[in-house]
Amino acid sequence: MILFLCKNNAKCHANPPSFPRIYPNRRDADQFSNAFLKVMTREEEIQKVHAGGTHVVILGAGASYASTLRNPEKNGKVLPLMRNIVDVVGLQDIVNGLPEDIKIFKEDFEKLHSKLSRTKRFSREIDEIEKRIHKYFSQLQLPDEPTVYDYLILSLRHSKDVIATFNWDPFLYQAYVRNQDFVKSPGILSLHGTVALGYNPVDGTSGPVGWISKRTLTAFEPIH
């Protein structure tokens, strides 16, 4: 949708009810509007971006959860959120053994993990929590049917657009892999990492977890 810059820098839709005051009359404004709203072909819309901009799509946990509402995860697994990850992943036995002032954050996992990380006292609990979460997320698989992740990969442009995700699950990477025969992927930024990709301890490069680096002949290890 084309947007005009209207009075007070507010955005208004195409064919707005009023026009900027730089036009002396309605006729001149209409001529400008008609020229600006010139019909473009699909190819022109794909290749041209107004003002030379880039599309940046930012994804949070809700994106992965929403992607499973119509087509559930392939093995029927539930996508955990911060409020229920303890129950979904199976961390109750660990959390129930924590002090009350930490256990009360059971439904706010980020705060719970932050509290645990402030002292070495709970290093064993943190290690076990992270191992279980990594194992659970590593087992997640996209359904065979298209998801929002597939549509993002297919609709955005290579070398111009970017998908930035905070999600640790492998869905975006899996969508990238299964669509690479059809399109060149847009840029992908995993801001908090992803269970799908690991690192090579020899040279510090990254790649699919479990794969062998051709350069060092060592495996890409999971990042906990």
C-alpha positions as CSV (number, residue, x, y, z in Angstrom):
1,M,0.0,0.0,0.0
2,I,1.3,3.5,-0.9
3,L,1.5,6.0,1.9
4,F,1.4,9.8,1.7
5,L,3.1,12.1,4.1
6,C,0.2,14.3,5.4
7,K,0.0,17.2,7.8
8,N,2.1,16.9,11.0
9,N,4.1,14.0,9.4
10,A,1.2,11.6,10.0
11,K,0.9,8.7,7.5
12,C,-2.3,8.4,5.5
13,H,-3.4,5.9,2.8
14,A,-3.5,6.4,-0.9
15,N,-6.1,8.9,-2.2
16,P,-6.2,10.7,1.2
17,P,-9.0,13.1,1.9
18,S,-6.6,16.1,2.1
19,F,-3.3,16.9,0.5
20,P,-0.2,18.7,1.6
21,R,-0.6,22.5,1.3
22,I,2.2,22.9,-1.2
23,Y,-0.4,22.4,-4.0
24,P,-2.3,25.6,-4.9
25,N,-5.5,23.7,-5.9
26,R,-7.1,20.3,-6.0
27,R,-6.4,19.8,-9.7
28,D,-2.6,20.0,-9.2
29,A,-2.9,17.7,-6.2
30,D,-4.9,15.2,-8.3
31,Q,-2.2,15.3,-11.1
32,F,0.5,14.5,-8.6
33,S,-1.6,11.7,-7.0
34,N,-2.2,10.1,-10.4
35,A,1.4,10.2,-11.4
36,F,2.5,8.8,-8.0
37,L,0.0,6.0,-8.1
38,K,1.1,4.7,-11.5
39,V,0.3,1.0,-12.0
40,M,3.3,-1.2,-11.6
41,T,3.9,-4.7,-12.8
42,R,4.5,-7.5,-10.3
43,E,8.2,-7.6,-11.4
44,E,8.6,-3.9,-10.8
45,E,7.1,-4.1,-7.3
46,I,9.5,-6.9,-6.5
47,Q,12.6,-5.2,-7.8
48,K,11.9,-1.6,-6.8
49,V,11.6,-0.3,-3.3
50,H,10.5,3.3,-2.7
51,A,13.4,5.4,-1.3
52,G,15.7,2.5,-1.8
53,G,14.7,0.9,1.5
54,T,15.0,-2.7,2.7
55,H,12.2,-4.9,4.2
56,V,13.2,-6.0,7.7
57,V,10.9,-8.6,9.3
58,I,11.5,-9.1,13.1
59,L,10.2,-12.3,14.6
60,G,9.5,-13.1,18.3
61,A,8.3,-16.2,20.0
62,G,4.7,-15.6,18.9
63,A,5.7,-16.2,15.3
64,S,6.7,-19.8,15.9
65,Y,3.7,-20.4,18.2
66,A,1.3,-18.9,15.6
67,S,2.9,-21.0,12.8
68,T,1.6,-24.2,14.5
69,L,-2.0,-23.1,15.1
70,R,-3.2,-24.1,11.6
71,N,-0.6,-26.8,10.9
72,P,0.7,-28.3,14.1
73,E,4.4,-29.2,14.6
74,K,5.1,-32.4,12.7
75,N,5.4,-34.7,15.7
76,G,2.6,-33.0,17.7
77,K,4.9,-31.2,20.0
78,V,3.7,-28.0,21.7
79,L,5.7,-24.8,21.0
80,P,6.6,-23.4,24.5
81,L,6.3,-19.8,25.5
82,M,8.0,-18.0,28.4
83,R,5.0,-18.5,30.6
84,N,4.7,-22.3,30.1
85,I,8.1,-23.5,29.1
86,V,8.7,-25.1,32.5
87,D,5.7,-27.4,32.1
88,V,6.0,-28.0,28.3
89,V,9.7,-28.9,28.3
90,G,9.5,-30.8,31.7
91,L,11.5,-28.7,34.1
92,Q,9.1,-29.0,37.1
93,D,11.4,-31.3,39.1
94,I,14.2,-28.7,38.9
95,V,12.1,-25.6,39.5
96,N,10.2,-27.2,42.4
97,G,13.5,-27.7,44.2
98,L,14.5,-24.0,44.0
99,P,14.1,-21.4,46.8
100,E,10.7,-19.8,47.0
101,D,12.0,-16.4,45.9
102,I,13.1,-17.9,42.6
103,K,10.4,-20.5,42.1
104,I,7.7,-17.8,42.1
105,F,9.0,-16.8,38.6
106,K,8.0,-20.2,37.1
107,E,5.7,-18.4,34.6
108,D,8.3,-15.8,33.7
109,F,11.2,-18.0,32.5
110,E,13.5,-15.1,31.5
111,K,13.4,-13.7,35.0
112,L,13.8,-17.1,36.6
113,H,16.8,-17.9,34.5
114,S,18.2,-14.4,35.2
115,K,17.9,-15.0,38.9
116,L,19.7,-18.4,38.7
117,S,22.5,-16.9,36.6
118,R,23.4,-14.3,39.2
119,T,25.2,-16.9,41.4
120,K,27.4,-20.0,40.8
121,R,25.3,-21.7,43.4
122,F,22.8,-22.9,40.8
123,S,25.3,-23.7,38.0
124,R,24.3,-27.4,38.0
125,E,20.6,-26.5,37.7
126,I,21.2,-24.0,34.9
127,D,23.3,-26.6,33.0
128,E,20.5,-29.2,33.2
129,I,17.8,-26.7,32.3
130,E,19.7,-25.6,29.2
131,K,20.4,-29.2,28.1
132,R,16.7,-30.1,28.4
133,I,15.5,-27.0,26.5
134,H,18.1,-27.6,23.8
135,K,17.0,-31.2,23.4
136,Y,13.3,-30.3,23.2
137,F,13.8,-27.5,20.6
138,S,16.2,-29.7,18.6
139,Q,13.4,-32.2,18.1
140,L,10.9,-29.7,16.6
141,Q,10.0,-30.0,13.0
142,L,8.0,-28.0,10.6
143,P,4.8,-29.8,9.3
144,D,4.8,-30.8,5.6
145,E,2.3,-28.1,4.8
146,P,3.5,-24.5,4.1
147,T,3.9,-22.3,7.2
148,V,4.4,-18.5,7.8
149,Y,8.1,-19.2,7.7
150,D,7.9,-20.7,4.2
151,Y,5.9,-17.7,3.0
152,L,8.5,-15.3,4.4
153,I,11.4,-17.1,2.7
154,L,9.4,-17.1,-0.6
155,S,8.1,-13.6,-0.6
156,L,11.2,-11.6,0.5
157,R,14.1,-10.8,-1.8
158,H,17.6,-12.1,-1.9
159,S,20.4,-9.6,-1.0
160,K,17.8,-6.8,-0.3
161,D,15.5,-8.0,2.6
162,V,16.3,-9.4,6.0
163,I,14.5,-11.6,8.5
164,A,15.8,-11.1,12.1
165,T,14.6,-13.6,14.7
166,F,14.9,-13.8,18.4
167,N,13.7,-17.4,18.3
168,W,15.8,-20.4,19.3
169,D,13.7,-23.0,17.5
170,P,14.8,-24.4,14.1
171,F,11.7,-23.4,12.1
172,L,13.2,-20.5,10.1
173,Y,16.3,-22.5,9.2
174,Q,14.2,-25.5,8.2
175,A,12.1,-23.3,6.0
176,Y,15.2,-21.9,4.4
177,V,16.6,-25.3,3.7
178,R,13.5,-26.8,2.1
179,N,12.8,-23.7,-0.1
180,Q,16.4,-23.2,-1.4
181,D,15.7,-25.0,-4.6
182,F,12.9,-22.5,-5.4
183,V,14.3,-19.1,-4.4
184,K,17.5,-17.4,-3.1
185,S,16.8,-16.7,0.5
186,P,16.7,-13.2,2.0
187,G,19.2,-12.4,4.7
188,I,18.6,-14.3,8.0
189,L,19.8,-13.1,11.4
190,S,19.4,-15.4,14.4
191,L,19.9,-12.8,17.2
192,H,19.9,-15.3,20.0
193,G,21.3,-18.2,18.0
194,T,19.4,-21.3,17.0
195,V,19.5,-25.0,17.9
196,A,19.8,-25.7,14.2
197,L,23.3,-24.2,13.9
198,G,26.4,-25.0,15.8
199,Y,30.0,-23.8,15.9
200,N,33.3,-25.3,15.0
201,P,35.7,-25.2,18.0
202,V,38.7,-25.3,15.7
203,D,38.2,-22.2,13.6
204,G,35.1,-20.6,15.1
205,T,32.9,-21.0,12.0
206,S,29.2,-22.0,12.1
207,G,27.2,-24.6,10.3
208,P,24.4,-27.2,10.8
209,V,24.7,-29.1,14.0
210,G,26.3,-32.5,13.5
211,W,27.7,-31.7,10.1
212,I,31.4,-32.0,9.4
213,S,33.4,-29.0,8.4
214,K,35.2,-29.6,5.1
215,R,38.0,-27.2,6.2
216,T,38.7,-28.7,9.6
217,L,37.1,-32.2,9.3
218,T,35.5,-31.6,12.7
219,A,31.8,-31.5,13.6
220,F,29.7,-28.3,14.3
221,E,28.8,-28.6,18.0
222,P,25.6,-27.4,19.6
223,I,25.6,-24.1,21.4
224,H,23.9,-24.3,24.8
